[in-house]
Amino acid sequence: MQLNSSLRLQTYLCRAMMYRLLRTVLFYFPPEAVHYFSMNWLKRLCSISWIKKWLQQTYGVTNPALAKKVFGLSFTNPVGLGAGFDKNALYLHELEVLGFGAVEIGTVTHLPKRATLSHVYLDSQKTGLLLIEWVLTMTALMLLQTA
């Protein structure tokens, strides 16, 4: 019993030191560069099946009590990631692996833009992720045009 708690303490201390070291190093760089660096590494790691499986088991949420159905759409859990994190929909699968029940991609701007997310929406039908960026953008554009 003593050995088990000692091992847990060592693991905790090692993780805390690693976090502190990584945080210190990453804070020397511009936030946007660190964001893409980190997410690209997550994408690479998720391309290795056993690492992706481990990440899903570690961070994924499978509790049926958390599942929600809203407007006819099913969510595995109520935790979602807001707009701005994945503006170009580059990391949808990786964010799903991390356990998010919904991911809002893109951003809303005052500038008109062509709707080009049909392929991403079709992909969301396979993964179960909800993408509402296009709806928000079109709604914002309609409101700005009527103002």
N, C-alpha and C positions, 0 to 999 in steps of 0.2 A: 504494500500500500504506500509506503514511504517513497519507494522508487518511482511509482506512477505520478505522485504529486510533484516530486522533484523534477521529473521529465516535463510535466506540464508547465512548471515555472520556468524552466530553461527555454522551452518553446515560446512562451509568452515574451520573455525578455529578448530573445533573438528576433522575434517579429517586431517588437517595439524599437529595437535598435536599427533594424533594417528600414522600418518606416521612417524613422528620424533621419537616417542617412539619405534615403531616396528623396525625401521631402526637401532637405537642405540642398542637394545637388540640383533637383529640378527647379527650385525657386531662383536659380541663377539665370535661367533662360526665359525668353518671352512666353507668356501664357499660351498663346495660340500655337507656338511651335511645340511646346510640351504636350498640349492637347493632341495634336496630330501624331506626335512621336509615340505617346502612350497608346492611343487607339490603334495605330498601325501595328504596334507590337501585339496588342490584344487580337487583332485580326490574324496575324501570323500564327499566334499560339492556338487560336481556334481552328486553324486549318489542320492541326494535328489532332486526330480523332480522340485519342486517350486524354489529351489535355482538355479538349472541349467537353468531354464527358465528365471529367473531374470538376471543371468549373461549373457545369450545370448542377452536379450533385452538391457542390459546396454552396453556391449562391442562388440556385433556382428555388422557386417556391412551388410546392406541390400540395399544399393543404387545401382540400376541397372547400373548407369553410370560408376561405378567402375569395373564392371564385365569385364573380359578379356578372350580371347580365344587364346591360344598359342599352336602351333603344334597339333591342334585338341583337346586340353584339355581345359576345362572350369574352370575358377577361379572366385570366388565370389568377390574378390578384389585383387589388386596387392601387398598386404603386405604379405610377407612370413617370416618364421623363419628359419634361417640358421642352418647348421650342428653343432653338438656339444651340443645343449641344451637338446635334448631328444635322447641320444645315443642309448638307448635300446627300443625305441618306446613304452614307458610305458604310455605316456600322450597324445596320438593323439586326443582323443575325447575332452579332457579338453582344449587343445590348439585351437581346432576348436571352442569351446564355447567362447574362448577369442577373436575370430574374425580374426584369421589368415587365409588368403586365400590359403596358401601353407605351408607345414612343411617338411623340409628336415631332415631326421633322420640319426643317425649314424655318422660315421666319416670315413675318408680315411686314411689308414695306409699302410706301406710298407710290413706288414705281411700278408700272404695269409690267407683267411678265407672262410669258406663254406658259400654259399648263403642260408640263412635261413629266408628270409623275405617274402616268398610266402604267408603265412597266413596274414601278415600285409598288403601286397599289395591287397589281396582280400578284406580285411576290408576297405581299402582305396576306393575301388569301391563303397562301401555303403555310406561312409562319404563324398566323393568328394575330399579328401586330396591327394596331389601328393607326392609320395615317390620316390626320385631319388637316394637314398643312394646306393642301390644295383648297379645301373648303374655306378655311380661314382667309386665305389670300384672295379668293374670288369674292367672298363676302366683303372684305375690306375694300377691294377695288370698286365694287358696286356702291358701297357707302360713300366713297370718295368721289365717284362720278356723279352721284345725286346731290352731293353737298354744294 
